[in-house]
Amino acid sequence: MRPIPNIANRTARRAALASLITGAIVAAAACVFRQPQENQTMTPSITYLHLLRHTPFFTALDTDQLRWVIAHSREWEVRTGGTIATSERLNDSAGYWVLLDGGWTLRIDGKTFASGHADAGKWFDQDLLAARPFELVANEHSYVMQIARRDMDDMLARGFRFDRHLYAGQSFYRDLMANPLSAPVAP
């Protein structure tokens, strides 16, 4: 004859098993969904087409071009004081950076040059600095977009209308490199 199982022991075993499974799920989730660390100054962000359409660097693009930009770039949210690009991390900061919203400051040769999202210095490419040490830092809560050089070259080859912005920025950086003491400073 088979013994009659003890209902209390069975219930206790099920509760213990459920607790063990729940604990494992919570532990796994904690590994996957970590909160940003306190010292993390840049976090990935989502690029919204309707907002990008009104960002000065991109206002000349049509909807298909904006979608292409979104698919071939990466947006970041940056806390005030957060480093966006630096000569110390060239591989991480290579390519073009476009200031979508907020402001940033370029630190080079002991000087600082601030730009907002509508200024000539609203985009940045470390190659314009002739290998000089630099640091690009958010001077307020900002959103920036990183575009790989090959993707920017592809966009230009496809006729994306960045020319006005690129020329203004090239002039800004050329003046800055030629005479850092008299370079234009945005308010």
Secondary structure as GFF3:
##gff-version 3
##sequence-region A 1 187
A	DSSP	alpha_helix	7	32	.	.	.	ID=ss1
A	DSSP	beta_strand	42	45	.	.	.	ID=ss2
A	DSSP	alpha_helix	49	52	.	.	.	ID=ss3
A	DSSP	three_ten_helix	56	58	.	.	.	ID=ss4
A	DSSP	alpha_helix	63	71	.	.	.	ID=ss5
A	DSSP	beta_strand	74	78	.	.	.	ID=ss6
A	DSSP	beta_strand	83	86	.	.	.	ID=ss7
A	DSSP	three_ten_helix	87	89	.	.	.	ID=ss8
A	DSSP	alpha_helix	90	93	.	.	.	ID=ss9
A	DSSP	beta_strand	96	101	.	.	.	ID=ss10
A	DSSP	beta_strand	103	108	.	.	.	ID=ss11
A	DSSP	beta_strand	111	116	.	.	.	ID=ss12
A	DSSP	three_ten_helix	120	122	.	.	.	ID=ss13
A	DSSP	beta_strand	123	125	.	.	.	ID=ss14
A	DSSP	three_ten_helix	126	129	.	.	.	ID=ss15
A	DSSP	beta_strand	134	138	.	.	.	ID=ss16
A	DSSP	beta_strand	142	147	.	.	.	ID=ss17
A	DSSP	alpha_helix	149	157	.	.	.	ID=ss18
A	DSSP	alpha_helix	163	178	.	.	.	ID=ss19
###
